[in-house]
Amino acid sequence: MIKTLFSRHWILPTLIVPLAVAVMIRLGFWQLDRLEQRRAFNAHVSEVSAASPLELNVDTLEADLESMEYRTVMVSGEYDHAHEIAIRNQAWNDQPGVHLLTPLIIAGSEQAIMVDRGWIPLDVYQSDDWAAYEVVGQVSLNGMLRLSQTEPSFGGRPDPTPQPGEQLRAWNFVNLERIAQQMPYPLQHIYIQQAPEEGQAQLPYRSLPEFELTEGPHLGYAVQWFIFAAILGVGYPFYVRRENT
């Protein structure tokens, strides 16, 4: 049988089949890895959702906020609209626009945190006049902690690094490490996605992410890849034997 498998007629598929089986097994384990990631994500979201809202102030700013993504927070302070930025390529009901991110100087501190205040239409953004959405004076708000992005989504464009003294008003994604380089004060490495207010009808429009805490199809896909690998690996020699009898 081994001689037949490595004969001139069968040697090419004999070399390809083990590679295909190895790829299928690797895809099966990849789906199991995705399943573990999904379970860890679900556990994290469930944990922070059950936690009481965190009040951001001088006593809590030193906490490990980056481990608390999606936790509800409350904060008071004053907006610095002079250093406000926009995040491009954001949609609301299929309409193009941007999200306004504004530094909030946290009450009682010299530190700031970026607040995603919501969506405005593209034509308003292009007018370069966002004064209608400014909020003056002390504010109190609640929202959800979100992590900074270190690289764009698949197919997205990276942002340039601001030069000393340069201020970029429009960014492709929320890279707080780079955004902090154009701020005149310390900036937290996490930002707040502001929650919508009940009955809110005016711009900027706000929403919070909703989560479906299921395990998804990953286990089923993993089983399928392992079955395919077994069928091909075990079935190929029997097929060759049948063809040569």
Backbone as CSV, one residue per row, in Angstrom:
resi,resn,N_x,N_y,N_z,CA_x,CA_y,CA_z,C_x,C_y,C_z
1,MET,0.825,-1.212,0.000,0.000,0.000,0.000,0.867,1.274,0.000
2,ILE,1.925,1.257,0.820,2.794,2.424,0.885,3.450,2.669,-0.461
3,LYS,3.839,1.584,-1.126,4.445,1.730,-2.440,3.476,2.367,-3.421
4,THR,2.204,1.987,-3.328,1.191,2.556,-4.214,0.989,4.037,-3.930
5,LEU,0.925,4.400,-2.665,0.706,5.799,-2.299,1.806,6.706,-2.843
6,PHE,3.040,6.171,-2.929,4.153,6.982,-3.397,4.565,6.662,-4.827
7,SER,3.646,6.038,-5.539,3.883,5.797,-6.956,3.748,7.092,-7.728
8,ARG,4.189,7.077,-8.978,4.149,8.293,-9.787,2.743,8.849,-9.909
9,HIS,1.730,7.991,-9.955,0.346,8.442,-10.145,-0.224,9.100,-8.899
10,TRP,0.197,8.622,-7.691,-0.437,9.079,-6.456,0.458,9.956,-5.586
11,ILE,1.704,10.183,-5.956,2.611,10.869,-5.035,2.189,12.308,-4.752
12,LEU,1.660,13.022,-5.769,1.273,14.419,-5.533,0.126,14.526,-4.528
13,PRO,-1.010,13.805,-4.728,-2.061,13.889,-3.696,-1.620,13.323,-2.351
14,THR,-0.688,12.340,-2.363,-0.201,11.797,-1.097,0.562,12.856,-0.305
15,LEU,1.251,13.748,-1.001,1.953,14.832,-0.319,0.994,15.954,0.095
16,ILE,-0.052,16.180,-0.702,-0.984,17.272,-0.419,-1.932,16.933,0.721
17,VAL,-2.399,15.684,0.771,-3.407,15.304,1.771,-2.933,15.555,3.203
18,PRO,-1.712,15.152,3.616,-1.296,15.453,4.995,-1.256,16.947,5.289
19,LEU,-0.858,17.753,4.296,-0.856,19.202,4.499,-2.273,19.717,4.714
20,ALA,-3.212,19.193,3.909,-4.609,19.615,4.052,-5.167,19.193,5.413
21,VAL,-4.817,17.989,5.855,-5.271,17.512,7.168,-4.703,18.406,8.275
22,ALA,-3.416,18.767,8.156,-2.792,19.630,9.169,-3.468,20.997,9.211
23,VAL,-3.804,21.556,8.041,-4.481,22.849,7.995,-5.851,22.755,8.653
24,MET,-6.593,21.699,8.369,-7.919,21.528,8.967,-7.841,21.397,10.477
25,ILE,-6.845,20.640,10.959,-6.676,20.503,12.413,-6.326,21.864,13.025
26,ARG,-5.455,22.608,12.333,-5.086,23.942,12.855,-6.311,24.852,12.897
27,LEU,-7.158,24.788,11.872,-8.380,25.597,11.869,-9.313,25.190,12.998
28,GLY,-9.343,23.892,13.311,-10.165,23.433,14.426,-9.697,24.010,15.751
29,PHE,-8.374,23.974,15.980,-7.839,24.552,17.220,-7.996,26.071,17.240
30,TRP,-7.913,26.708,16.064,-8.138,28.156,16.000,-9.551,28.498,16.445
31,GLN,-10.519,27.696,16.024,-11.895,27.931,16.466,-12.047,27.697,17.965
32,LEU,-11.315,26.732,18.517,-11.351,26.525,19.971,-10.731,27.720,20.699
33,ASP,-9.670,28.286,20.119,-9.084,29.498,20.707,-10.092,30.637,20.677
34,ARG,-10.802,30.783,19.557,-11.829,31.822,19.444,-12.927,31.608,20.486
35,LEU,-13.262,30.342,20.737,-14.283,30.031,21.741,-13.830,30.473,23.124
36,GLU,-12.556,30.208,23.468,-12.041,30.617,24.775,-12.010,32.136,24.893
37,GLN,-11.648,32.812,23.808,-11.669,34.275,23.825,-13.092,34.789,24.031
38,ARG,-14.045,34.162,23.366,-15.448,34.576,23.504,-15.937,34.348,24.931
39,ARG,-15.573,33.224,25.516,-15.987,32.946,26.892,-15.365,33.950,27.858
40,ALA,-14.077,34.285,27.641,-13.418,35.264,28.510,-14.077,36.637,28.359
41,PHE,-14.416,37.015,27.122,-15.083,38.293,26.889,-16.444,38.315,27.585
42,ASN,-17.217,37.245,27.436,-18.533,37.176,28.078,-18.422,37.290,29.594
43,ALA,-17.423,36.603,30.162,-17.242,36.652,31.615,-16.877,38.062,32.055
44,HIS,-16.020,38.734,31.274,-15.620,40.097,31.617,-16.813,41.040,31.564
45,VAL,-17.582,40.978,30.485,-18.741,41.869,30.342,-19.754,41.609,31.455
46,SER,-19.977,40.344,31.782,-20.920,40.019,32.857,-20.439,40.587,34.187
47,GLU,-19.124,40.512,34.422,-18.570,41.000,35.684,-18.702,42.515,35.806
48,VAL,-18.308,43.248,34.759,-18.351,44.713,34.858,-19.790,45.223,34.807
49,SER,-20.672,44.471,34.140,-22.076,44.890,34.092,-22.737,44.768,35.461
50,ALA,-22.281,43.794,36.246,-22.850,43.591,37.582,-22.255,44.551,38.609
51,ALA,-21.127,45.175,38.271,-20.478,46.084,39.218,-21.243,47.407,39.305
52,SER,-21.167,48.041,40.450,-21.805,49.342,40.619,-21.061,50.382,39.795
53,PRO,-21.736,51.450,39.373,-21.058,52.497,38.596,-19.850,53.042,39.344
54,LEU,-18.777,53.269,38.610,-17.546,53.789,39.183,-17.535,55.302,39.043
55,GLU,-17.298,55.993,40.144,-17.196,57.452,40.098,-15.733,57.825,39.883
56,LEU,-15.456,58.463,38.750,-14.096,58.881,38.447,-13.785,60.184,39.168
57,ASN,-12.786,60.150,40.014,-12.349,61.351,40.730,-10.882,61.168,41.089
58,VAL,-10.345,62.083,41.864,-8.917,62.024,42.189,-8.554,60.747,42.935
59,ASP,-9.515,60.121,43.605,-9.230,58.912,44.374,-9.258,57.649,43.515
60,THR,-9.973,57.682,42.398,-10.114,56.474,41.583,-9.311,56.518,40.285
61,LEU,-8.704,57.657,39.971,-7.976,57.775,38.709,-6.740,56.876,38.659
62,GLU,-6.230,56.483,39.814,-5.040,55.633,39.833,-5.406,54.161,39.729
63,ALA,-6.675,53.834,39.676,-7.093,52.436,39.536,-6.732,51.923,38.146
64,ASP,-6.754,50.612,37.986,-6.447,49.992,36.696,-7.678,50.087,35.793
65,LEU,-7.897,51.267,35.258,-9.098,51.513,34.455,-9.110,50.712,33.166
66,GLU,-7.924,50.401,32.636,-7.860,49.674,31.369,-8.370,48.248,31.497
67,SER,-8.461,47.731,32.710,-9.010,46.385,32.912,-10.521,46.425,33.127
68,MET,-11.128,47.620,33.054,-12.549,47.793,33.356,-13.364,48.195,32.135
69,GLU,-12.900,47.883,30.931,-13.645,48.304,29.746,-15.092,47.829,29.834
70,TYR,-16.009,48.686,29.427,-17.461,48.486,29.411,-18.108,48.702,30.781
71,ARG,-17.342,49.060,31.788,-17.955,49.360,33.085,-18.607,50.741,33.030
72,THR,-19.729,50.870,33.699,-20.424,52.151,33.785,-19.664,53.080,34.725
73,VAL,-19.492,54.345,34.289,-18.772,55.321,35.103,-19.568,56.617,35.180
74,MET,-19.292,57.368,36.230,-19.828,58.716,36.395,-18.642,59.651,36.611
75,VAL,-18.737,60.860,36.061,-17.627,61.799,36.190,-18.159,63.218,36.078
76,SER,-17.480,64.122,36.760,-17.800,65.550,36.683,-16.550,66.304,36.270
77,GLY,-16.750,67.409,35.583,-15.620,68.218,35.163,-16.049,69.281,34.177
78,GLU,-15.097,69.784,33.427,-15.365,70.863,32.479,-14.717,70.524,31.139
79,TYR,-15.486,70.664,30.069,-14.985,70.349,28.735,-13.978,71.394,28.252
80,ASP,-13.000,70.909,27.500,-12.053,71.787,26.819,-12.306,71.654,25.315
81,HIS,-13.187,72.489,24.795,-13.564,72.377,23.389,-12.460,72.846,22.446
82,ALA,-11.481,73.565,22.961,-10.378,74.011,22.114,-9.539,72.841,21.611
83,HIS,-9.604,71.715,22.318,-8.831,70.536,21.924,-9.747,69.378,21.521
84,GLU,-10.945,69.697,21.109,-11.902,68.691,20.657,-11.457,68.100,19.320
85,ILE,-11.733,66.811,19.108,-11.386,66.152,17.852,-12.597,65.395,17.323
86,ALA,-12.494,64.942,16.066,-13.549,64.142,15.440,-12.959,62.805,14.995
87,ILE,-13.753,61.764,15.116,-13.380,60.441,14.613,-14.163,60.190,13.332
88,ARG,-13.454,60.033,12.228,-14.077,59.906,10.918,-14.827,58.570,10.741
89,ASN,-15.601,58.538,9.640,-16.234,57.301,9.149,-17.152,56.650,10.186
90,GLN,-18.031,57.460,10.766,-19.028,56.974,11.712,-20.411,57.165,11.093
91,ALA,-21.288,56.206,11.307,-22.614,56.258,10.684,-23.706,56.237,11.740
92,TRP,-24.828,56.860,11.392,-26.030,56.824,12.224,-27.222,56.616,11.280
93,ASN,-27.879,55.472,11.427,-28.977,55.122,10.509,-28.537,55.256,9.051
94,ASP,-27.366,54.726,8.767,-26.786,54.698,7.413,-26.404,56.086,6.889
95,GLN,-26.403,57.102,7.738,-25.968,58.430,7.327,-24.515,58.626,7.753
96,PRO,-23.672,59.150,6.855,-22.260,59.338,7.205,-22.073,60.510,8.159
97,GLY,-21.066,60.413,8.970,-20.765,61.493,9.907,-19.519,61.199,10.697
98,VAL,-19.385,61.847,11.836,-18.229,61.672,12.715,-18.711,61.624,14.154
99,HIS,-17.842,61.170,15.036,-18.080,61.260,16.475,-17.203,62.368,17.044
100,LEU,-17.779,63.178,17.918,-17.024,64.226,18.593,-16.432,63.678,19.887
101,LEU,-15.116,63.808,20.037,-14.438,63.425,21.265,-13.838,64.681,21.884
102,THR,-14.236,64.931,23.125,-13.853,66.173,23.793,-13.136,65.861,25.096
103,PRO,-11.993,66.510,25.357,-11.339,66.317,26.656,-12.195,66.912,27.773
104,LEU,-12.340,66.152,28.840,-13.032,66.623,30.037,-11.994,66.741,31.151
105,ILE,-11.774,67.960,31.641,-10.871,68.153,32.779,-11.615,67.691,34.025
106,ILE,-11.144,66.632,34.631,-11.852,65.996,35.738,-11.813,66.894,36.961
107,ALA,-12.964,67.072,37.569,-13.092,67.969,38.721,-12.100,67.586,39.819
108,GLY,-11.417,68.607,40.354,-10.474,68.395,41.451,-9.137,67.851,41.018
109,SER,-8.875,67.783,39.708,-7.610,67.241,39.233,-7.100,68.088,38.074
110,GLU,-5.889,67.776,37.647,-5.320,68.423,36.466,-5.256,67.445,35.302
111,GLN,-5.988,66.348,35.418,-5.994,65.326,34.385,-7.279,65.411,33.572
112,ALA,-7.203,64.882,32.343,-8.363,64.890,31.456,-8.650,63.482,30.957
113,ILE,-9.872,63.283,30.546,-10.282,62.033,29.914,-11.109,62.397,28.696
114,MET,-10.876,61.713,27.599,-11.647,61.978,26.384,-13.050,61.406,26.541
115,VAL,-14.033,62.169,26.067,-15.432,61.727,26.122,-15.983,61.705,24.701
116,ASP,-16.442,60.541,24.287,-17.138,60.417,23.001,-18.554,60.928,23.215
117,ARG,-18.806,62.160,22.755,-20.092,62.809,23.021,-21.154,62.452,21.994
118,GLY,-20.785,61.677,20.945,-21.789,61.211,20.015,-21.553,61.651,18.574
119,TRP,-22.557,61.375,17.752,-22.469,61.514,16.290,-23.060,62.829,15.800
120,ILE,-22.377,63.432,14.821,-22.935,64.571,14.085,-22.805,64.276,12.594
121,PRO,-23.644,64.889,11.745,-23.621,64.596,10.302,-22.337,65.071,9.633
122,LEU,-22.056,64.462,8.482,-20.837,64.768,7.752,-20.788,66.222,7.303
123,ASP,-21.919,66.765,6.839,-21.892,68.147,6.340,-21.585,69.143,7.464
124,VAL,-22.066,68.844,8.668,-21.759,69.713,9.807,-20.273,69.623,10.152
125,TYR,-19.754,68.420,10.138,-18.323,68.238,10.407,-17.477,68.991,9.383
126,GLN,-17.847,68.903,8.112,-17.056,69.540,7.053,-17.113,71.061,7.124
127,SER,-18.136,71.608,7.777,-18.205,73.058,7.936,-17.139,73.576,8.892
128,ASP,-16.568,72.653,9.677,-15.505,72.970,10.641,-15.981,73.931,11.731
129,ASP,-17.297,73.948,11.947,-17.858,74.800,12.999,-18.736,73.928,13.890
130,TRP,-18.153,73.531,15.018,-18.864,72.631,15.936,-19.346,73.369,17.177
131,ALA,-19.356,74.690,17.118,-19.669,75.493,18.301,-21.077,75.230,18.819
132,ALA,-21.993,74.837,17.937,-23.375,74.607,18.359,-23.488,73.468,19.369
133,TYR,-22.462,72.618,19.432,-22.525,71.448,20.312,-21.657,71.607,21.554
134,GLU,-21.132,72.808,21.764,-20.306,73.030,22.936,-21.154,73.084,24.207
135,VAL,-20.588,72.570,25.281,-21.239,72.603,26.589,-20.301,73.357,27.530
136,VAL,-20.764,74.473,28.043,-19.918,75.365,28.836,-20.191,75.147,30.325
137,GLY,-19.121,75.221,31.121,-19.270,75.115,32.564,-19.152,73.694,33.066
138,GLN,-19.408,73.543,34.354,-19.294,72.243,35.008,-20.383,71.305,34.514
139,VAL,-19.997,70.060,34.188,-20.961,69.055,33.741,-20.765,67.783,34.544
140,SER,-21.825,67.001,34.635,-21.770,65.655,35.205,-22.377,64.711,34.184
141,LEU,-21.733,63.606,33.941,-22.231,62.680,32.917,-21.941,61.254,33.329
142,ASN,-22.602,60.334,32.663,-22.307,58.919,32.855,-22.136,58.275,31.493
143,GLY,-21.432,57.181,31.486,-21.159,56.499,30.231,-20.466,55.181,30.481
144,MET,-19.701,54.749,29.502,-19.059,53.443,29.544,-17.577,53.601,29.213
145,LEU,-16.729,52.965,29.993,-15.297,53.001,29.722,-14.974,52.219,28.451
146,ARG,-14.117,52.794,27.613,-13.695,52.134,26.370,-12.177,52.196,26.249
147,LEU,-11.610,51.162,25.648,-10.172,51.097,25.472,-9.720,51.887,24.260
148,SER,-8.503,52.399,24.343,-7.847,53.021,23.198,-7.567,51.971,22.138
149,GLN,-7.464,52.412,20.874,-7.081,51.528,19.783,-5.638,51.830,19.399
150,THR,-4.858,50.777,19.201,-3.466,50.966,18.829,-3.244,50.857,17.329
151,GLU,-4.228,50.321,16.606,-4.117,50.204,15.163,-5.508,50.241,14.561
152,PRO,-5.620,50.614,13.286,-6.944,50.711,12.660,-7.569,49.342,12.453
153,SER,-8.875,49.331,12.245,-9.551,48.100,11.888,-9.056,47.613,10.535
154,PHE,-9.381,46.372,10.192,-8.910,45.781,8.932,-9.300,46.672,7.755
155,GLY,-8.313,47.050,6.966,-8.572,47.902,5.811,-8.556,49.383,6.128
156,GLY,-8.455,49.736,7.425,-8.463,51.141,7.804,-7.105,51.796,7.606
157,ARG,-7.111,53.111,7.622,-5.886,53.880,7.429,-5.329,54.344,8.769
158,PRO,-4.017,54.244,8.960,-3.429,54.760,10.208,-3.418,56.276,10.213
159,ASP,-3.393,56.832,11.408,-3.311,58.286,11.552,-1.860,58.722,11.621
160,PRO,-1.563,59.934,11.152,-0.203,60.448,11.307,0.072,60.809,12.762
161,THR,1.339,60.869,13.109,1.731,61.312,14.442,1.826,62.830,14.454
162,PRO,1.109,63.503,15.351,1.181,64.975,15.379,2.603,65.457,15.627
163,GLN,3.010,66.466,14.890,4.307,67.086,15.115,4.212,68.027,16.324
164,PRO,5.337,68.363,16.940,5.294,69.284,18.088,4.582,70.578,17.722
165,GLY,3.578,70.920,18.513,2.796,72.123,18.268,1.662,71.950,17.286
166,GLU,1.558,70.766,16.656,0.493,70.521,15.677,-0.712,69.884,16.369
167,GLN,-1.906,70.257,15.933,-3.128,69.680,16.477,-3.978,69.147,15.334
168,LEU,-4.146,67.826,15.306,-5.011,67.203,14.310,-6.443,67.213,14.820
169,ARG,-7.358,67.743,14.055,-8.758,67.804,14.479,-9.541,66.569,14.069
170,ALA,-9.067,65.826,13.079,-9.785,64.649,12.601,-8.870,63.432,12.650
171,TRP,-9.392,62.347,13.203,-8.637,61.110,13.367,-9.453,59.961,12.782
172,ASN,-8.749,58.881,12.398,-9.432,57.712,11.848,-9.881,56.736,12.925
173,PHE,-9.199,56.738,14.056,-9.614,55.882,15.170,-9.062,56.465,16.458
174,VAL,-9.537,55.945,17.586,-9.223,56.544,18.891,-7.912,55.966,19.424
175,ASN,-6.809,56.549,18.975,-5.491,56.166,19.455,-5.063,57.190,20.508
176,LEU,-5.369,56.898,21.764,-5.174,57.887,22.818,-3.699,58.196,23.069
177,GLU,-2.818,57.246,22.807,-1.393,57.503,23.006,-0.938,58.631,22.092
178,ARG,-1.394,58.627,20.852,-1.013,59.681,19.915,-1.813,60.957,20.151
179,ILE,-3.093,60.798,20.457,-3.913,61.983,20.716,-3.358,62.762,21.905
180,ALA,-2.832,62.048,22.902,-2.295,62.699,24.097,-1.113,63.610,23.772
181,GLN,-0.438,63.344,22.662,0.739,64.139,22.311,0.373,65.573,21.938
182,GLN,-0.902,65.824,21.622,-1.288,67.187,21.269,-2.137,67.842,22.361
183,MET,-2.145,67.244,23.538,-2.894,67.807,24.650,-1.954,68.529,25.618
184,PRO,-2.395,69.623,26.212,-1.519,70.383,27.121,-1.571,69.880,28.562
185,TYR,-2.183,68.741,28.805,-2.324,68.199,30.161,-2.310,66.680,30.068
186,PRO,-2.093,65.973,31.195,-2.103,64.506,31.177,-3.474,63.983,30.737
187,LEU,-3.459,62.970,29.870,-4.689,62.388,29.341,-4.758,60.924,29.724
188,GLN,-5.903,60.514,30.248,-6.092,59.116,30.604,-5.976,58.225,29.361
189,HIS,-5.503,56.983,29.579,-5.308,56.045,28.468,-6.564,55.223,28.185
190,ILE,-7.682,55.728,28.617,-8.974,55.112,28.350,-9.961,56.256,28.168
191,TYR,-11.030,56.030,27.428,-11.987,57.112,27.216,-13.401,56.674,27.592
192,ILE,-14.316,57.646,27.612,-15.701,57.380,27.998,-16.604,57.525,26.778
193,GLN,-17.422,56.531,26.548,-18.490,56.646,25.555,-19.741,57.085,26.308
194,GLN,-20.137,58.336,26.092,-21.220,58.911,26.880,-22.547,58.215,26.590
195,ALA,-23.308,57.974,27.636,-24.605,57.311,27.501,-25.650,58.296,27.003
196,PRO,-26.615,57.836,26.204,-27.699,58.727,25.768,-28.585,59.111,26.940
197,GLU,-29.102,60.316,26.884,-30.009,60.774,27.923,-31.446,60.444,27.518
198,GLU,-32.258,60.169,28.499,-33.648,59.790,28.219,-34.362,60.925,27.487
199,GLY,-34.987,60.573,26.364,-35.730,61.553,25.593,-34.872,62.493,24.772
200,GLN,-33.563,62.208,24.676,-32.677,63.091,23.928,-33.042,63.076,22.446
201,ALA,-33.214,64.255,21.853,-33.562,64.344,20.437,-32.603,65.209,19.653
202,GLN,-31.679,65.891,20.322,-30.772,66.805,19.637,-29.405,66.162,19.456
203,LEU,-28.660,66.702,18.496,-27.296,66.268,18.258,-26.397,66.729,19.410
204,PRO,-25.307,66.019,19.639,-24.852,64.772,19.020,-25.699,63.578,19.485
205,TYR,-25.953,62.637,18.554,-26.708,61.436,18.890,-25.769,60.421,19.539
206,ARG,-26.269,59.776,20.607,-25.432,58.853,21.368,-26.078,57.473,21.452
207,SER,-25.233,56.477,21.612,-25.677,55.113,21.861,-24.549,54.371,22.566
208,LEU,-24.890,53.264,23.194,-23.904,52.409,23.838,-23.937,51.033,23.177
209,PRO,-22.817,50.325,23.164,-22.812,48.986,22.557,-23.713,48.019,23.314
210,GLU,-24.341,47.134,22.567,-25.154,46.074,23.146,-24.466,44.743,22.865
211,PHE,-24.496,43.844,23.839,-23.744,42.598,23.730,-24.678,41.391,23.739
212,GLU,-24.361,40.456,22.845,-25.039,39.165,22.838,-24.074,38.154,23.456
213,LEU,-24.301,37.817,24.707,-23.342,37.003,25.450,-23.591,35.517,25.209
214,THR,-23.318,35.089,23.989,-23.403,33.678,23.626,-22.017,33.187,23.230
215,GLU,-21.891,31.876,23.097,-20.602,31.310,22.701,-20.426,31.277,21.199
216,GLY,-21.469,31.635,20.457,-21.342,31.682,19.015,-21.179,30.294,18.408
217,PRO,-20.767,30.231,17.137,-20.697,28.947,16.424,-19.325,28.282,16.497
218,HIS,-18.417,28.791,17.342,-17.023,28.345,17.266,-16.849,26.856,17.584
219,LEU,-17.565,26.343,18.584,-17.424,24.921,18.919,-17.892,24.056,17.764
220,GLY,-19.022,24.419,17.166,-19.528,23.655,16.033,-18.565,23.666,14.865
221,TYR,-17.967,24.838,14.588,-16.996,24.926,13.501,-15.763,24.078,13.793
222,ALA,-15.303,24.091,15.061,-14.135,23.290,15.427,-14.408,21.806,15.186
223,VAL,-15.562,21.330,15.616,-15.917,19.921,15.418,-15.958,19.591,13.930
224,GLN,-16.517,20.497,13.123,-16.576,20.255,11.678,-15.180,20.108,11.080
225,TRP,-14.244,20.984,11.467,-12.893,20.900,10.907,-12.204,19.605,11.330
226,PHE,-12.397,19.179,12.569,-11.791,17.924,13.012,-12.399,16.730,12.268
227,ILE,-13.697,16.782,12.017,-14.343,15.703,11.263,-13.814,15.660,9.838
228,PHE,-13.705,16.826,9.205,-13.170,16.876,7.848,-11.758,16.292,7.796
229,ALA,-10.937,16.659,8.801,-9.569,16.152,8.841,-9.551,14.631,8.983
230,ALA,-10.416,14.096,9.838,-10.471,12.642,10.035,-10.938,11.935,8.775
231,ILE,-11.961,12.486,8.131,-12.472,11.858,6.911,-11.405,11.820,5.830
232,LEU,-10.706,12.948,5.650,-9.682,13.006,4.609,-8.485,12.133,4.955
233,GLY,-8.017,12.219,6.218,-6.824,11.471,6.599,-7.030,9.975,6.587
234,VAL,-8.201,9.528,7.055,-8.479,8.096,7.107,-9.004,7.589,5.771
235,GLY,-9.806,8.424,5.123,-10.460,7.966,3.897,-9.562,7.901,2.692
236,TYR,-8.512,8.740,2.652,-7.663,8.788,1.458,-6.980,7.449,1.154
237,PRO,-6.339,6.786,2.132,-5.711,5.494,1.812,-6.720,4.456,1.308
238,PHE,-7.938,4.454,1.892,-8.947,3.498,1.430,-9.372,3.814,-0.004
239,TYR,-9.446,5.081,-0.314,-9.817,5.472,-1.680,-8.747,5.012,-2.673
240,VAL,-7.478,5.255,-2.326,-6.388,4.827,-3.210,-6.401,3.298,-3.382
241,ARG,-6.625,2.593,-2.296,-6.646,1.125,-2.368,-7.770,0.643,-3.258
242,ARG,-8.933,1.272,-3.139,-10.064,0.869,-3.973,-9.807,1.133,-5.450
243,GLU,-9.170,2.259,-5.741,-8.894,2.618,-7.121,-7.861,1.704,-7.765
244,ASN,-7.087,1.009,-6.939,-6.026,0.145,-7.495,-6.345,-1.339,-7.365
245,THR,-7.586,-1.672,-7.091,-7.989,-3.071,-7.033,-8.809,-3.439,-8.255
